[in-house]
Amino acid sequence: MHLLAGSNWPAIGLCFFFFFLIASSAKIPTSKIPSTTKKSSALGVQLQVTDKQVVIDNGIVQVNFSSPGGDVIGIKYKEMDNVLETKNYENNRGYWDVVWSRPRDSNIFDKVQATKFSIIVQNEDQVEISFSKIWSPSMDKTTVPLKVDKRYIVRRGSSGLYLYAVMERLKGWPDVDMDQIRVVFKLQSEKFHYMAISDDRQRVMPMPQDRTTGQPLAYPEAVLLTNPVNPQQKGEVDDKYQYSCENKDNKVHGWISNDPPVGFWMITPSNEFRDAGPVKQDLTSHVGPIVLNMFGSVHYAGKDLNTEYRNGEPWKKVFGPVYVYLNSIPPSENPKALWEDAKRQMSTEVKSWPYNFPRSEDFPSSDQRGNVVGQLVVRDPYINEKLIDASLAYVGLAAPGAVGSWQTEVKGYQFWTQADKKGSFSIKNIRAGKYSLYAFVPGFLGDYKYNVDVIIQPGSEIKLGVLTYDPPRNGTTLWEIGIPDRTASEFYVPDANPTLVNKLYIDSPANKFRQYGLWERYTDLYPKNDLIYTVGVSNYAKDWFFAHVNRKVGNTAYKATTWQIIFELKSVMQSGSYTLQIALASATNSELQVRFNNANVKRPLFTTRLIGKDNAIARYGIHGLYWFYSIQVPASQLLQGKNTIYLTQTRNGSPFSGIMYDYIRLEAPTKA
């Protein structure tokens, strides 16, 4: 059965129904795909080199590269002569790119083209090849000032392609901003229709032409499908950002072809080379069909990320290796087995990290790395006089910096793990260097930083013992709103406008925030008056809108909004100050002003001033960068009895200007 754009609709309808069936049914058994390694172990890896192409073949996959540019122009697998889109130009199938700019100039999109080809390893067990270039001032002005070495590896018995790149700035090179580094694969659009990101995020996807014929929405990436190839998708919204994922969860994603039944998967065994830590979000796969590996970008963070290189700053980083994995099954088997096998292969790759076969001197093997172990506990006597286990804390090593600086750090490597329920952690295979140790603990405000730099040397086994985190706290809790987990997911996420849905998320409460246009639902719910939350009466899961946005008052006009928190104080302590702790999960071109008991006073008690560029509201993020404020509240600001806090988001130039709250807590003064 072929699923082609020009096919007749009875066949297409059956095929789409079949895919929906296998995706949704938990009762359909999936068989394990036999390993190709044993069957193909006798087949050595072959290399063919001509003036314009390089071909590696191990009897399972045959990979063609342009030379000396170094693009992947073809991957032959099973009955498919090329899984990549042959309708595209050769430099638009499998490639690396960098989005960069000179200071204060417009962005430049550079599909990194090499100028030199060389063979690194060539034997029957493995071929590793290099496509490299060194920037010089005489090059085209659109060429990013970098020294680049793109590496590709095919191994005996391996059903796929390993790839990595070493990128370097030499000392004294020009000032630049580098906002995105990624690798891209574009698959045959007439074959690959089913996309899988996780167990609960997979579906038959729209066709590329559906976006062309659709209606653009509030920004170009969002399109309403008005005349899709598959009529069942009419009225849905498609947006590549609806398929974003946090770094810590982004280990395998890809596409399935039904005829022949073939899977194409991007496997990332480590996040050490990705930017901004474990909860940084980025793109995965999307309509094309397109498969990405986003090593660095300003998505869900904006220019607050440290992407600027100034004053001749030198820099070098290895991105990868990652693994492009292909699998297949007999036509009689359930195609969902391809996804299950991809997950198994991902687990195998993770266990094999760091790989021992790349030959770049810039990629250290396991014996050239170090390990750190310890335990994190929390000290908060207002909750418990005893130390509290930092259960499931995220603990990581990143470049030395201020508390929480890891979330905007992109130039170095980061190594993170999640502690066990006792707060015990083990971080393995750390590159040699100097780091700060950071952590954050679900259920507790703020960020932890160990007060001593951690020096990793080859073979280091560092035991830090018990580390104590003192989260922000000045007094007993009078009341709180939300859960300190760095997201707004616990708050009220409304139903989408029924004419603007992505059906994948209709019955998925955990992903409800990924629907288009939820920012407009605030105006629907509060057309004239703003949100009022009464402590002790209201329920934040039902009564606290997930995003503090502007109210729409015209086709292109928006009005700033002021939310109220009403609470009672039986008495006001005159000695010392109260503390209002506010943690934000996101901010986009926003200014939060805080006033007590007088909404009209000109000067607020506190203002964040203009903050945030993460655009998480428009990009279905539920969080962007984390912001924390500890606000001292003089007793003179409070009243015995009823009190009202006024929270105003003042910037009203856009529907996307707004904030997401993580957690709010009012504390009494510290008792003497």
N, C-alpha and C positions, 0 to 999 in steps of 0.2 A: 504494500500500500504506500503510495507516494503522497507526501504532503507538500504540494507545490502551489505557488501563488496563483497559477492559472488553471488549477485542477477543477473538476466539477465538484459541487458542494456536497452531494451525498457522501463521497469518499472522504472529503475533508472533515465533515461533521463526525463521521465514525472515528476518524483518527483522533480528533480532539476529545471526543467522549472517552476513547480508550485511555488517553493520557490522564484525563481527570480521574478516571477510575483507579488507575494504578497509584496516583498521587494521594488519593484520599482514603483508600482502603487499607486498614491496618491488618486485615486478615489474610491478605494475599501473601503467600510464602515467597521468599526471595532466596534463590540458590546462590551459593558462593561461586564466584568466577574462578576457574582454574588458573593457577599462576602460569605465566608465559615463560618464566625464567628457566625452569627445568627443560621444557620442550625446546627452547632456543639456545641452550647453553653451548651447543656445538657450533653455533653460527658466530663467527667473529665479526667485529665492527669494521666496516670498510669505508674508506675515504676516497672521494674523487674530486679533483681540483681542475677547473678550467679557468680561462681568463675572466669570465663573468659570473661563474657560479661555483659553489662548493656543495657537495652532496655527502651526507653521512648516512649509512645504511647498516642496521644490525639484524636485518631479517624480520624485524617486527615493525619498526618505523623507518621510514626514509625521509630525511629532512634536507630541504634545499635552502641554501642561503645565497643572497646576492653578494657579489664580491667586487670591490672591497668594502661596500657599504655596510654589510652585516645584518641585513633584514632577513627574517624568516619568510621565504616566499612560497614554500610548499611543505606540507607534511602528508606523506602517503601512509595510509594505515588500512589494513584489511582490504575491502573492496573499494575504498574511497581513494581515488588517485590524489586528491588534495582536500583535506578537511577545511582548509582556509578558503576564503572567498575569492574565487578565480575571476570574478567580474571586476574586482578592484585592481588598481595598479599594483605592481609588485612591492612598492614601498608603502602600501596601505593594507598589509595583511598581518604581519607580525613584526613589531618594531618597538624600539625604545623612544621616548620623547622627554624633553625638558621644557617646561614653561618658565621663561626667565625674562628679566627686563633690566635695563640700566636704571639707576635711581631716578625716580619721578617720570619715567617714560612708560609707554604702553607695553603690554606683555608681548613677547615673541614666542611663537610655537616652533620648537626645533626638533624635528625627527632626526635624532642623532645619527649622522652618517660617518662611518669610519673611512679612513684613507689607506689603511694597511691591513693585509691579511697575513696571519702566521699560524703555524701548527705548533701547539704546545705539547700534546701527547698523541702518539699514533701507534696503537698496537691492537691486537684482536680483542682485548678486554675493554678498551676505552679509547675514544678519540675526544680530545679537547682542542678547540680552535679559538682563535682570538681575532677580533676585528677592532682596530684601534685608531686613534687620531690624537694629535696634539694641537691645541689651538695656537694660532699665531695672529698678530695684528693684521696681517694681509688677507685673512679669510673674510668671507662674506659677513656683513654686519648682523645677519640673522643667526650666526653660529655662536652658540653659547661658549664663553671662555672656559673651557674645561679640557683636561686630559682624560680621555675615555678609553677604557678597555672592556669591550663586550665579549663575554666568554660563553661558549656553548659546549655541552658535554653530552655525548651519547655513549651508553655503556652496554656491554654484552648482556643480553637477556632483559634489558630495560624497555618497558613499554612507554617510552616517552623521552623527553628532552629536559635536561637541567640547564639552567641559564643564570648568569649573574653578571654584574658590571662593577668595575672599579672606576670611580669618578674622583678627579683630583683637580684642585686649584693650586697652582704654584705661587710662591710668595711674590708679591708685587703685581699680580694680575689685576685687571680692572674691577672696579666696584660693580656688583650685580646683586639682584634679588633672584633667588631660585625658588619659585612657588610650587612647582610640581615636578616630580620625577616618577615615571611609571613605565611599565611594559604593557603592550596591547596586542591582543589577537582577535582577528575578525574572521568568523567562521562562515561556512556556506549557508546563506539565508534560506535556501530551498531545502535544506536538510535538518538543520538544528533549530528546533522550535520549543523544546522543553527546557526550562532553566531551573537549577536547584542551587540554593544558597545554604539551606539548613533543612532539618527534618520538617519544619513547619513553614518553610518559605520556598515553595517550588510550584511551578505552574507552566502551562502552555502560554507562551508570550505572544504579544502582537507582532505583526510583521513590520519591517522597516518602512514600507510604503504607507502603513497605517498612520504613522506620525506625519508624513507629508500631506496626506489627505485630511488629517484631523484639524481640530480648532486649537490654536495656541491659547494658553491661559495666562495667568498673571506673570509668568516668566517663561522663557523659551523652552526650558527643559520639560515643562508640564504641558501635555497635549490631551485634549478630549477626543476620543476616538469616535468619529462621526460616520465613517464608511469603511470599517475594517474588513479585511479579507475573511475573517471569521465573524459572522454576524452576532455570535453570542457575546462578543466583546464590545459591541456597540454601546456607547454611553459610559464606558470606563475611562479613567484617567491613567495615562502612562507617564512616568517620570523616573529617570534613572536613579534619582536620590531615594526613591521608595525602597530601593534594594541595598541601601548602605548597611554597614556592619561595623561594630567595634573591632579594633585590632585584635583583642584577645579572643574573639570568636571567629575571626576571618582566617580559617585554616584551609578550607577547601570549598570551591564553588565551580560551577561550570554548566555545560549544556549536554543534552542528549538528542541524538538523531534517531528517528524511528526506523528509517529505511536507508541504509542498513542500521541495525541497532548498535550505535557507537556512542561512547561518552568522551567528552573533552573536558579536562579538569585542571584548574590551577591550584596547586598545593603549595602552601607556605609553611615550612616546618618550624620556623622561628620568627619572632617579631623583633629580634635584636636590631635590625637595620631599619625598621619602620619608625616614623617620627612620633613624638609627643605622647608616648606611653600607651598603656593597655586599653584605655577607654576612648582614645581618639577614634573617630568614625571616618569611614571613607567608602568609596564606591567599590562594587564587586563586579558582577555581570549585569548586562542590561540589553535592551532591544538592539539588535544589529544583525545577527547575534554577536555580542562583543564580550570578551573576557579580559579583565584587567588585573594587574597587580599594582596597587598604588603604594609606592614606597614612601612618598612624601607628597603632601599637598596642603593647601590652606583651607580645605573643606572643613566645616564645623569649627573653625577657629579664626579664620581671617588672618590679616597681617599682624595679629598679635604673636603669631609664630615667629620664631627667630630665623627667618630665611634670608636675612641681609648679610652680605659679605663685603666688608669695608676695609680701607687702608691696606690693601694688599694682603689681606688675611689668607694664609694657606689653609687647605682643607683636603682631606681624603676620606672616602667612605666606600665600603663594599656593600652593594645591594644584592642580597641573595646569598647563596643559590636558592632558587625556587624550582619546582618541578612541574612541567607540563605533562600530565598523565593521560593516556588514552586507554580505553577498555572497550570490550565488545562482548556480546552474548549471541547465542543462536536465536533466530527469529521467533522460535517457540517459547522462549523464556520471557519472564516479566521484566520489562525495561527498568523497573525500579531497582533491580539488582545492580545496575550500573552505579547508582548513587551509593548503595551500601558498600560496594566494592571500593569506590573512591574514598569513602571514609576509612575503610580498613587500610588502604594504601597510605592515606594521610597519617594514620597512627604509626605505620611502619617508618615513614619518613621522619616523623617527630622523634621516634626512638633512635634513629640513626644520626641525629644532629649532635655535634657538628660533623658534617660529612668529612671523610678522610681521603676523598679522591680529587677534589679541586686542586689544581697545581699553582694557583696564584700565591705568591709569598705574602700577599695581603690578607689571605684567609687562613687564620690559625686553626690548627687541629686541636683535638680535645686536650692533649698533653701540654699544649702551649697556653692553656686557659686556667682559670682558677674557680674555686667554689666558696660560697659564703653561707653559713648557717646561723640561726639564732632563734629567739622567741620574742615576740612583741606582746606586751601587756599594757592595759590602759589604767591610768590612775584618775579616778573621778570620785572623790569622797562624798559628793552630793548624791551619787547613785549607790555606791557601795563602799564601805570603809576598807574592804579588801581590794587587792588588785584584781582587775577584770581581764580575762583572756581576750586578746584581740582576734576574735573568731573571724576567720575568712578574710582577714586583712589582705590588701594588696601591698606587697613589699617589692621595692625595686632599686636598682642602681642606675644612675644617670649622671650626666656631667655635673660637676660641682656647681652649686648655685644656691639661690635663696629657697626658703620653704615653698614647696609647690611649683618650683620653676620647671620641673620635668615636663609639665603639660604643654609648655611652649618650646621645648628643646628639640631641635631637628638635626643638628650638625653631628652629634655623636651617636653612640650606641646606647641602648637601654635594655636592661635585663630584669624582667619582672616575674614574680610568682604569686600565687595565692596561698596564704598560710592555712593551716588546718584549724580545726575548731578550738585548739588550745593556743593559737597564735604562733605556733612553731613554723619556721620557714626554711627552705633550702633553695638557694639560687645557684644553678650549676652552669658550667661552661661559659664563664665570663671572660671576655677579652682582657688582656693586660692593660692597665691604665689606672688613672685616679678617678674616683667616683664619690658622689654623695649617696647615702642610703636614704630613701624616701619611703613613706607609707601613707595609706589612708585606710580607715577602718569603717566598714558599713555600720551605721547606727551611731556614729560619733562625728561631731563637727571637725572641720579643719584638716590640716596636713601635718604629718610627722616628718622630721628630719633628724637623723643621727648627727651628733655634734662633732664627729671626727671624720675626716676623709677616709675612705676605704681604698687602700692601695692593693691592686691585684697584680701579681706577678705570675709567670708561668708555673703551674703546679701548686699555686696557693691553696691552702685549706684554712680559711679564716673562720674562727668560732667567736661570734660576737656575744654569746651569752644572752641574758635577759635584758631587753631594752624596754624602757618605760615611756609611754606617750601620755602627756598631760593635755587633753583636748581643751579648747577654749571654754572657760567657765569662771564666772565671778560670783555666783550666788545660786540659791535654790531656784528650781524651775517653778514659775508661777503658771505658765501655760506654754504650749507649743503647738505648732501647726506643721504637719508633714513628717517625713522621715529623713534624717540626714544620710542620704545615700547618693548624693551628687546628681540626681535626676529628678524630674517632675512627674515620674510615672505613677506615683501614688495619688495624684490629684485627679480632678474630674476631666476626663477626655471625652468630648461630646461625640455623638454619632456624626458621620459625614453627611453632607448634603447628598441625598439619594441620587441626584443627577451627576455627581462627581465622585464616584467611588472607584476603588481598585478592589475587585471581588476577592482577591487573595486574602484581604484583611477584614472582610465582613464578619466572619465568625472567629476572629483571632483577638481576644481581649488584650493579650500581651503586646500586640502590634497595632492596636487601634489608632495610636498616634501617627501612624504612617499614611493616613488618608489625606487627600488633598483638601486644602481650603479651610482647615479647622480654625484658623485665625478669624475667618469671617463669621464663624458660629458665635463668637462673643457678642457681636452686634445683634444677632438673632435672639440671643438669650437676654441681653441687657440693652434693649433698643434706646432707652432714655436714661435710666439710672444705672449706676455702677454696682459692682459686687459689694455686698456687705456680709461680713463673717462675724458671727457672735460666738465668742469662746464659751464652751460648755453647752451650747445649743447646736451650732452648725457642725457638719461632718465634712472634713476636708476632702474625702473621697467623692463626695457628692456636691459640695457647695463651693469648692475653691477651684476656679477655672485653671487649667494647666498652664496657661500663658497670659501674662499681663500685657495686653495689646491695646491698640487704639480702637475707638469706635468709628465705624464708617458712617459718615453723615452726608455723603454725596457720591457721585460716580468716581471721583478721584480725590475726595476730601476726607480727612480723618481728624478725629478729635482726641486729645490726650484724655486719659481716664484716671480716676482716683478711686482706689479700693479702700474700704474701711474694715478695721478690726475693732470690734467692741468687746470690752472686758470689764469686769468688776474688781475693785480693790476694797477690801473691808477697812483697810487703813493704809496710810502712806508713811513709810519709814523716812524720817527726815535726815538721818545720818547716813552718808554715803550715797552713791548713785545706783540706780537701777541699770540693767544692761539689756539692750535689745540685740540679740544675735540674729543676723540675716545671712543666709547662704543662698547664692544664686546658682542655678544650674545652667543658665544661658543668658547672654545679653547681646543685643544687636542694635547699634546706634541708639542707645538708650541712656536715660538719666533717671535714676530713682531718687525721689525726694521723700523724706519722712517728716511728718509733723504730728504733734500730740495735741489733741483736744481743741485745735483751731485750724480748720482747713484753709483759712484765708490769710493767715499770717504770711507776710511776704518772704521772710527768711526762714527756710526750713531748719529743723534741728540738725538734719543730716542730708547730704546729697552725695551720690556717687560721682557726680559730674558725668560727662559723656564717656560711656564705656561700651565695649563689645563690638565684634565684627563677625560673630560666628554663624549668623544666619540660620540657626537651628530651627527656628519657627517655620520658616519657609521650606526647609529641607527635611522635615519630618524627623528631627533629631532627638526630641525629648530632653536633650541636654547638649550643651556645647562646652565652652570652657567654664571652669568653676571659679566663682568669686565669693569671698567671705568678708563680712563687715561686722565688727563688734562696736556697737554704738552706746556710748554712755548717756544715760537719761537722768538729768537732775530731778530730784524729788519735786521741785517746783513745777515741773511739767505735768505732774500727775494729780489726780483728784481722788478723794475718798468717794467710793461709789462707782458710778459709770465713767469709763474712759473710752476714748476713741483714738486709734492710730490711723492716720491718713497716709496711704502709700500712693504717690503720684508718679506715673511714668510720663515725663514731660515732652518727649520728642514725638511729634505727631506727623512727620512728613511722609510716612510710608506705612502700609499695612503690616510690614514685617519688622518695624521698630518695636521692640518689646523685650521683656525679660521672662524667664521661667524661674520660679522660686524652687529651691531645694528644701529649705527648712527655715522656720522662724521660731524664736524662743525668747520669752521675756523672763529675766532673772531678777530676783530681789537683791538688795545690797548685801554685801558680805557682812556677816555679823562679827562684831569685835570679839 
